[in-house]
Amino acid sequence: MLSKVLSSAVLGIDAYIIEVETNLESTVPSFSTVGLPDGAVKESKERVSAAIKNTGYIFPNKRITINLAPADIKKEGSALDLPIAVGILAAYGIVEKEKLDKYIILGELSLDGSLRSIKGSLSISITAKKEGFKGIILPEKNAKEASIVEDIEVYPVSSLKETVELLNGENNLKPYKIDVNEVFKRNIEYNIDFIDVKGQEHAKRALEVAAAGGHNIIMIGPPGSGKTMLARRIPTILPDLTLEEALETTKIHSVAGYLPPDSALIATRPFRAPHHTISDAGLIGGGQIPKPGEVSLAHHGVLFLDELTEFKKNVLEVLRQPLEDRKVTISRATLSLTYPSSFMLAAAMNPCPCGYATDPYHECSCTPSQIQKYLSRISGPLLDRIDIHIEVPSVKYKDLAGKSTGESSKTIRERVKKARLIQYERFKNRNDIYNNAGMEARDIKKYCKIDLKSEELLRIAITKLGLSARAYNRILKVARTIADLENSKEIVPEFISEAIQYRSLDRNLWL
């Protein structure tokens, strides 16, 4: 007695089809699973056995062999419980085999036969549509997420019994439908706003420039100056996610198991703020079967590293590949996976070990050598990838007590969107650059031409202010973004002057 049920699993952020073959033999009763199952899949025999019995069906007293094909890919997770149970019942003649080749079936079983949610249902739904299947049968809690994919039938089931009845045509369960555009519009609002930030006009302007050009930014200031508050509001001034970007972001969070319960789509830009004790594997991803790390969870959003100098050096060094390539590749002995990681890096740090080197209201207790050692924790290669450094001073009392409010995130976002449109037109024939931050030396030479006055200003900045050589190209890229914000084709000295101010760490004025 043989049956075949189609299921799916996720590898990276994309899904692949799994054929669950079940064979029953009238010999000594046993239950074995082959096809590179991991621990969770091997343990499914206990859940499946109990679920079938507690649902009221007869569990075959036979030798049961489950084959998971393709056999050369390791299968992990508990989403194969339901297809294995259905396969056993189909081989035993309880489930009709007529519909088994039309649907992808997946779900984790409880001992009483009810179903628990799974990871990666959006990726699986996309693959099911691509492979031409009629529909997908999965737990109720995953229905909204899977239904984001149009033109495929999604059947949410709550138990093994309901699944069997659906396949046997004994119930009239209708496919779950969702209005993707309505969900997208409803979830696109942020709960925070730049209008809440008192003072810090210089910092807010720098963040606007960073958002407009996709530049990485580091904020230096004493404790309590509002660095974290400012960073959390960066996503609110970035251009809205497109539906395509939202789907890709949702896939990553779904695979990692971080998609909120009953959530269908991530429509706002992610903001990830890992603690400084995080490991390198936690930051870029890892595991025996690699899972996405924080750099991938921040894809199309912001990765915020608070207390940057407190991160371990090896953790910061692994950031270099994703910052450069906008993707991260994790290799193991049996496979290599690539996760997208196109994010904007925002970092914050104190100017010295005690934190008060730049604070006029508190006396700094650090020596110049201590400050220099503290700042040297950030490597040159990492600093090379950060275009904007700004000082965030303590907020004055009159700003805190004042009733005046600054611009809203919506107002700032409109200016950012206009600047991004200019950059889109500039790089529309390129597949490797999407904003000014991605420009290389030859692009800077082409798009960042300056007049003699601006050239002289840059010369003075490099020679007299002690700016490093690597600051030259960074200043030109940031000046190009400032010009885009002002809708100017030319880079004038005023834009160069403003860009020079965004190189605080090169000047080290507090040493």
C-alpha positions as CSV (number, residue, x, y, z in Angstrom):
1,M,0.0,0.0,0.0
2,L,1.6,3.2,-1.2
3,S,0.7,6.9,-1.2
4,K,2.4,10.2,-2.2
5,V,1.6,13.5,-0.6
6,L,3.1,16.8,-1.7
7,S,4.5,19.2,0.9
8,S,7.2,21.9,1.0
9,A,10.0,23.3,3.1
10,V,12.2,26.4,3.1
11,L,15.8,26.6,2.2
12,G,17.2,30.1,2.7
13,I,14.2,32.3,2.0
14,D,12.8,30.3,-0.9
15,A,10.8,27.1,-0.7
16,Y,11.1,23.8,-2.5
17,I,8.7,20.9,-3.0
18,I,9.0,17.8,-0.9
19,E,7.4,14.5,-1.9
20,V,6.2,12.5,1.2
21,E,6.0,8.9,0.1
22,T,4.4,6.4,2.4
23,N,4.7,2.6,2.2
24,L,2.7,0.2,4.4
25,E,3.8,-3.5,4.7
26,S,2.1,-6.3,6.6
27,T,5.2,-7.3,8.6
28,V,6.5,-6.5,12.0
29,P,5.1,-3.1,13.0
30,S,7.6,-0.2,12.9
31,F,7.8,3.4,11.9
32,S,10.9,4.7,10.0
33,T,11.6,8.0,8.2
34,V,14.3,8.3,5.5
35,G,15.4,11.2,3.3
36,L,17.8,13.2,5.7
37,P,15.2,14.1,8.4
38,D,16.4,16.2,11.3
39,G,15.5,15.6,14.9
40,A,12.1,17.4,14.7
41,V,11.1,15.4,11.7
42,K,12.2,12.1,13.3
43,E,10.1,12.9,16.3
44,S,7.1,13.5,14.2
45,K,6.2,9.7,14.3
46,E,5.2,10.2,18.0
47,R,3.0,13.2,17.2
48,V,1.5,11.7,14.1
49,S,0.7,8.4,15.9
50,A,-1.0,10.1,18.8
51,A,-2.8,12.6,16.5
52,I,-4.3,9.9,14.3
53,K,-5.5,7.8,17.3
54,N,-6.9,10.8,19.2
55,T,-8.7,12.0,16.1
56,G,-10.6,8.7,15.9
57,Y,-8.9,7.0,13.0
58,I,-7.2,3.7,13.1
59,F,-3.4,3.8,13.2
60,P,-2.1,1.0,10.9
61,N,-0.5,-1.9,12.8
62,K,2.1,-2.3,10.0
63,R,5.6,-1.5,9.0
64,I,5.5,2.2,8.0
65,T,8.2,3.7,5.8
66,I,8.2,7.4,5.1
67,N,10.5,8.7,2.3
68,L,11.1,12.4,2.0
69,A,12.3,13.4,-1.5
70,P,14.6,14.9,-2.7
71,A,16.7,12.7,-0.4
72,D,19.9,14.9,-0.7
73,I,18.5,17.9,1.2
74,K,18.2,17.9,5.0
75,K,14.6,18.3,6.1
76,E,14.0,20.3,9.3
77,G,11.1,21.5,11.3
78,S,7.7,20.1,12.3
79,A,5.7,21.3,9.2
80,L,5.9,17.8,7.7
81,D,3.7,16.3,10.5
82,L,0.4,16.9,8.6
83,P,1.5,15.5,5.2
84,I,3.0,12.4,6.9
85,A,-0.3,11.8,8.8
86,V,-2.3,12.3,5.6
87,G,0.1,10.0,3.7
88,I,-0.4,7.2,6.2
89,L,-4.2,7.5,6.2
90,A,-4.1,7.7,2.3
91,A,-2.0,4.5,2.1
92,Y,-4.4,2.8,4.5
93,G,-7.4,3.9,2.4
94,I,-9.0,6.4,4.8
95,V,-8.1,9.4,2.6
96,E,-8.9,9.5,-1.1
97,K,-5.8,9.9,-3.3
98,E,-7.6,11.9,-6.0
99,K,-6.6,15.4,-4.8
100,L,-3.2,14.6,-3.3
101,D,-1.3,15.7,-6.4
102,K,-3.1,19.1,-6.6
103,Y,-2.3,20.6,-3.2
104,I,0.7,21.4,-1.0
105,I,-0.1,20.2,2.5
106,L,1.8,21.2,5.6
107,G,1.3,21.8,9.4
108,E,2.6,20.9,12.8
109,L,0.3,18.4,14.7
110,S,-0.6,18.5,18.4
111,L,-1.2,15.2,20.1
112,D,-5.0,15.8,20.0
113,G,-4.9,16.3,16.2
114,S,-5.1,20.1,16.2
115,L,-2.7,22.2,14.1
116,R,0.0,24.7,15.2
117,S,1.4,27.4,13.0
118,I,4.5,27.0,10.9
119,K,7.3,29.1,9.5
120,G,7.8,30.3,5.9
121,S,4.3,29.9,4.7
122,L,4.6,33.0,2.4
123,S,7.6,31.5,0.6
124,I,5.8,28.1,0.3
125,S,2.7,29.8,-1.2
126,I,4.9,31.6,-3.7
127,T,6.6,28.4,-4.7
128,A,3.2,26.5,-4.9
129,K,1.9,29.1,-7.4
130,K,5.2,29.0,-9.4
131,E,5.0,25.2,-9.7
132,G,1.4,25.3,-10.9
133,F,-0.4,23.7,-7.9
134,K,-4.1,24.4,-7.4
135,G,-3.8,25.3,-3.8
136,I,-2.2,24.9,-0.4
137,I,-3.6,23.4,2.8
138,L,-2.1,24.8,6.0
139,P,-2.9,25.8,9.6
140,E,-5.4,28.6,10.2
141,K,-2.9,31.0,11.8
142,N,-0.9,31.0,8.6
143,A,-3.8,31.7,6.2
144,K,-3.4,35.5,6.1
145,E,0.3,35.3,5.3
146,A,-0.1,32.6,2.6
147,S,-3.1,34.4,1.0
148,I,-0.9,37.4,0.1
149,V,0.0,35.4,-3.1
150,E,-2.8,35.9,-5.6
151,D,-4.3,33.2,-7.9
152,I,-3.8,30.3,-5.6
153,E,-6.3,28.7,-3.3
154,V,-5.4,28.8,0.4
155,Y,-7.4,26.4,2.6
156,P,-6.9,27.1,6.4
157,V,-7.6,24.0,8.5
158,S,-7.6,23.6,12.3
159,S,-7.1,19.9,12.7
160,L,-6.2,16.6,11.0
161,K,-9.9,15.6,10.9
162,E,-10.8,18.8,9.0
163,T,-8.0,18.1,6.6
164,V,-9.2,14.6,5.9
165,E,-12.7,15.8,5.4
166,L,-11.6,18.5,3.0
167,L,-9.6,16.0,0.9
168,N,-12.5,13.5,0.9
169,G,-15.0,16.2,-0.1
170,E,-16.9,15.9,3.1
171,N,-17.0,19.6,4.0
172,N,-17.5,22.8,2.0
173,L,-14.5,24.8,3.2
174,K,-14.0,27.8,1.0
175,P,-10.5,29.2,0.1
176,Y,-9.3,32.1,2.3
177,K,-9.3,35.4,0.5
178,I,-7.5,38.7,1.4
179,D,-7.3,42.1,-0.2
180,V,-3.6,42.6,-0.5
181,N,-3.8,46.3,-1.3
182,E,-6.1,46.9,1.7
183,V,-3.7,45.1,4.0
184,F,-0.8,47.0,2.6
185,K,-2.5,50.4,3.2
186,R,-3.7,49.5,6.6
187,N,-0.3,48.4,7.9
188,I,1.8,51.2,6.5
189,E,1.4,53.6,9.4
190,Y,4.2,54.2,12.0
191,N,3.5,54.8,15.7
192,I,6.3,57.2,16.2
193,D,7.1,60.5,14.5
194,F,10.0,63.1,14.2
195,I,7.6,65.7,15.5
196,D,8.2,64.2,19.0
197,V,11.9,65.1,19.0
198,K,12.6,68.4,20.7
199,G,15.6,70.4,19.4
200,Q,18.4,68.6,17.6
201,E,17.8,70.3,14.3
202,H,21.3,69.7,13.1
203,A,21.0,66.0,13.8
204,K,17.5,65.8,12.2
205,R,18.9,67.5,9.1
206,A,21.8,65.0,8.9
207,L,19.3,62.1,9.2
208,E,17.3,63.5,6.4
209,V,20.4,63.7,4.2
210,A,21.3,60.1,5.2
211,A,17.8,58.8,4.4
212,A,17.7,60.7,1.0
213,G,20.9,59.2,-0.2
214,G,20.9,55.8,1.6
215,H,24.0,56.8,3.5
216,N,25.2,55.0,6.6
217,I,25.4,57.3,9.6
218,I,27.0,57.3,13.1
219,M,25.8,59.6,15.9
220,I,28.3,60.7,18.6
221,G,27.0,62.3,21.8
222,P,26.7,62.1,25.6
223,P,24.2,59.8,27.3
224,G,20.6,61.1,27.2
225,S,21.1,63.3,24.2
226,G,18.5,61.4,22.2
227,K,20.6,59.3,19.8
228,T,18.4,56.2,20.2
229,M,15.2,58.3,19.9
230,L,16.4,59.8,16.6
231,A,17.5,56.4,15.2
232,R,14.1,54.8,15.9
233,R,12.5,57.4,13.7
234,I,14.7,56.9,10.7
235,P,12.3,54.4,9.1
236,T,9.5,57.0,9.3
237,I,11.3,59.3,6.8
238,L,12.4,56.6,4.4
239,P,10.3,56.1,1.2
240,D,7.4,53.7,1.7
241,L,8.0,50.1,0.9
242,T,6.9,48.9,-2.4
243,L,4.7,45.8,-2.5
244,E,7.6,43.8,-3.9
245,E,9.9,45.0,-1.1
246,A,7.3,44.2,1.5
247,L,6.9,40.6,0.2
248,E,10.7,40.1,0.3
249,T,10.9,41.5,3.8
250,T,8.0,39.4,5.0
251,K,9.5,36.2,3.5
252,I,12.7,36.8,5.6
253,H,10.8,37.4,8.9
254,S,8.5,34.5,8.2
255,V,11.3,32.1,7.6
256,A,13.0,33.3,10.8
257,G,9.8,32.9,12.8
258,Y,9.6,36.6,13.7
259,L,6.4,37.5,11.8
260,P,3.8,38.7,14.3
261,P,0.9,36.4,15.0
262,D,-2.0,36.7,12.5
263,S,0.1,39.2,10.5
264,A,-0.2,39.0,6.7
265,L,2.5,41.5,5.6
266,I,5.2,43.7,6.9
267,A,4.4,47.0,5.3
268,T,6.7,49.3,7.2
269,R,10.5,49.4,7.0
270,P,12.1,47.1,9.6
271,F,14.1,48.6,12.5
272,R,16.5,46.1,14.1
273,A,18.5,47.1,17.2
274,P,20.5,44.1,18.5
275,H,22.2,44.3,21.9
276,H,26.0,44.8,21.9
277,T,26.5,41.3,23.4
278,I,25.2,39.7,20.1
279,S,27.5,37.1,18.4
280,D,28.7,37.3,14.9
281,A,26.4,34.4,13.9
282,G,23.5,36.3,15.5
283,L,24.3,39.4,13.4
284,I,24.9,37.9,10.0
285,G,23.1,34.5,10.4
286,G,24.3,31.0,11.1
287,G,23.4,27.6,12.5
288,Q,23.9,24.0,11.1
289,I,21.2,25.0,8.5
290,P,21.9,28.7,8.3
291,K,19.1,31.0,9.5
292,P,18.9,34.8,8.7
293,G,20.6,37.1,11.1
294,E,20.0,40.7,12.1
295,V,21.5,42.1,8.9
296,S,18.9,40.2,6.8
297,L,16.0,40.9,9.2
298,A,16.9,44.6,8.6
299,H,16.6,44.2,4.8
300,H,15.0,47.2,3.2
301,G,15.1,48.9,6.6
302,V,17.5,50.1,9.3
303,L,20.1,48.3,11.4
304,F,20.8,50.3,14.5
305,L,23.9,49.5,16.6
306,D,23.8,51.4,19.9
307,E,26.9,51.7,21.9
308,L,28.9,50.8,18.8
309,T,32.3,50.6,20.6
310,E,30.9,47.9,23.0
311,F,30.4,45.4,20.2
312,K,33.1,42.7,19.9
313,K,35.6,43.5,17.2
314,N,35.0,40.2,15.3
315,V,31.2,41.0,15.3
316,L,31.8,44.4,13.7
317,E,34.2,43.0,11.2
318,V,31.6,40.6,9.7
319,L,29.5,43.6,8.8
320,R,31.8,44.5,6.0
321,Q,30.5,42.0,3.5
322,P,26.8,42.8,3.8
323,L,27.5,46.5,3.8
324,E,29.5,46.1,0.6
325,D,27.6,43.4,-1.3
326,R,24.0,44.0,0.1
327,K,23.8,40.3,0.7
328,V,25.4,37.8,3.0
329,T,26.6,34.3,2.0
330,I,26.8,31.6,4.8
331,S,28.7,28.4,3.8
332,R,28.6,25.0,5.5
333,A,30.0,21.7,4.6
334,T,26.8,20.5,2.8
335,L,25.4,23.8,1.5
336,S,25.8,27.5,1.0
337,L,22.9,29.9,1.4
338,T,22.7,33.6,0.4
339,Y,20.4,36.0,2.3
340,P,19.6,39.6,1.1
341,S,20.8,42.3,3.4
342,S,20.3,45.7,1.9
343,F,19.9,48.0,4.9
344,M,20.9,51.4,6.1
345,L,23.3,51.3,9.0
346,A,22.8,53.7,11.9
347,A,25.1,53.6,14.8
348,A,25.5,55.5,18.1
349,M,28.3,55.9,20.5
350,N,29.6,58.1,23.3
351,P,32.5,60.4,22.4
352,C,34.7,58.9,25.2
353,P,34.6,56.2,27.9
354,C,32.8,58.4,30.4
355,G,30.6,59.9,27.8
356,Y,30.9,63.6,28.5
357,A,33.8,64.7,26.3
358,T,31.5,66.9,24.2
359,D,29.1,67.9,26.9
360,P,29.5,71.5,28.2
361,Y,27.4,70.7,31.3
362,H,29.5,67.8,32.6
363,E,33.2,67.5,33.0
364,C,35.0,64.7,31.2
365,S,37.3,62.5,33.3
366,C,39.0,60.8,30.4
367,T,42.6,61.5,29.2
368,P,43.4,62.0,25.5
369,S,45.0,58.6,25.3
370,Q,42.0,56.9,26.8
371,I,39.7,58.7,24.3
372,Q,42.0,57.7,21.4
373,K,42.0,54.1,22.5
374,Y,38.2,54.1,22.9
375,L,37.7,55.5,19.4
376,S,40.2,53.0,17.9
377,R,37.8,50.2,18.7
378,I,36.0,51.1,15.4
379,S,38.2,49.8,12.6
380,G,39.1,51.9,9.6
381,P,37.5,49.5,7.1
382,L,34.1,49.8,8.9
383,L,34.4,53.5,9.3
384,D,35.1,53.7,5.5
385,R,31.6,52.4,4.9
386,I,29.9,55.1,7.0
387,D,29.4,58.3,5.1
388,I,28.0,60.6,7.8
389,H,29.4,61.3,11.3
390,I,27.4,63.8,13.4
391,E,27.6,65.1,16.9
392,V,24.4,65.0,18.9
393,P,24.7,67.4,21.8
394,S,22.7,67.5,25.0
395,V,19.3,69.1,24.6
396,K,19.0,72.5,26.1
397,Y,16.3,73.1,28.7
398,K,14.6,75.8,26.6
399,D,14.2,73.2,23.8
400,L,12.8,70.6,26.1
401,A,10.4,73.1,27.8
402,G,9.4,74.9,24.6
403,K,6.0,74.3,23.0
404,S,7.2,74.6,19.5
405,T,7.4,71.4,17.5
406,G,9.6,70.4,14.5
407,E,8.6,69.0,11.2
408,S,6.6,65.8,11.0
409,S,8.1,62.6,9.5
410,K,5.6,62.9,6.7
411,T,6.9,66.3,5.6
412,I,10.5,65.1,5.7
413,R,9.6,61.9,3.9
414,E,8.2,63.8,1.0
415,R,11.5,65.6,0.5
416,V,13.4,62.3,0.8
417,K,11.1,60.7,-1.8
418,K,11.7,63.5,-4.3
419,A,15.5,63.2,-3.9
420,R,15.3,59.4,-4.3
421,L,13.3,59.8,-7.5
422,I,16.2,62.0,-8.9
423,Q,18.6,59.2,-8.0
424,Y,16.3,56.6,-9.6
425,E,16.5,58.5,-12.9
426,R,20.2,58.9,-12.5
427,F,20.9,55.2,-12.0
428,K,18.0,53.6,-13.9
429,N,20.3,51.9,-16.4
430,R,22.4,50.3,-13.6
431,N,21.6,47.1,-11.7
432,D,24.2,47.6,-9.0
433,I,23.4,51.1,-7.8
434,Y,20.1,52.4,-6.4
435,N,21.1,55.5,-4.5
436,N,24.0,57.9,-4.1
437,A,25.5,55.9,-1.2
438,G,26.3,53.1,-3.7
439,M,28.5,55.2,-6.0
440,E,32.0,54.1,-6.6
441,A,35.0,56.2,-7.6
442,R,34.1,56.3,-11.3
443,D,30.5,57.3,-10.5
444,I,31.6,60.1,-8.2
445,K,33.8,61.4,-11.0
446,K,30.9,61.4,-13.4
447,Y,28.0,62.7,-11.1
448,C,29.8,64.8,-8.5
449,K,31.6,67.4,-10.6
450,I,32.4,70.6,-8.7
451,D,33.6,74.1,-9.6
452,L,36.9,75.8,-8.6
453,K,35.4,77.4,-5.4
454,S,34.1,74.0,-4.2
455,E,37.5,72.4,-5.0
456,E,39.3,75.0,-3.0
457,L,37.0,74.5,-0.1
458,L,37.6,70.8,-0.2
459,R,41.4,71.4,-0.3
460,I,41.3,73.6,2.8
461,A,39.1,71.0,4.6
462,I,41.5,68.2,3.8
463,T,44.7,70.1,4.7
464,K,43.8,72.4,7.5
465,L,41.0,70.5,9.3
466,G,42.9,67.3,9.2
467,L,40.3,65.3,7.3
468,S,41.4,61.9,6.2
469,A,41.9,61.1,2.5
470,R,39.0,58.6,2.7
471,A,36.7,61.5,3.6
472,Y,37.1,63.1,0.2
473,N,34.8,60.8,-1.8
474,R,32.4,60.6,1.2
475,I,32.0,64.4,1.2
476,L,31.3,64.4,-2.5
477,K,28.7,61.7,-2.3
478,V,26.9,63.4,0.6
479,A,27.1,66.8,-1.2
480,R,25.5,65.1,-4.2
481,T,22.6,64.0,-2.0
482,I,22.2,67.5,-0.5
483,A,22.0,68.9,-4.0
484,D,19.3,66.4,-4.9
485,L,17.3,67.5,-1.8
486,E,17.6,71.0,-3.1
487,N,16.7,69.9,-6.6
488,S,20.0,71.3,-7.9
489,K,21.9,69.8,-10.8
490,E,25.1,71.5,-9.6
491,I,27.1,70.9,-6.4
492,V,27.7,74.4,-5.0
493,P,30.1,75.4,-2.2
494,E,27.3,75.6,0.3
495,F,26.6,71.9,-0.2
496,I,30.2,71.0,0.1
497,S,30.4,73.0,3.3
498,E,27.5,71.2,4.8
499,A,28.9,67.8,3.8
500,I,32.2,68.7,5.5
501,Q,30.4,69.2,8.8
502,Y,29.2,65.6,8.7
503,R,32.7,64.2,9.2
504,S,33.1,64.6,13.0
505,L,35.2,61.4,13.6
506,D,37.7,62.5,11.0
507,R,38.3,65.8,12.9
508,N,38.1,64.5,16.5
509,L,37.5,68.0,17.8
510,W,37.1,66.9,21.4
511,L,40.6,65.3,21.6
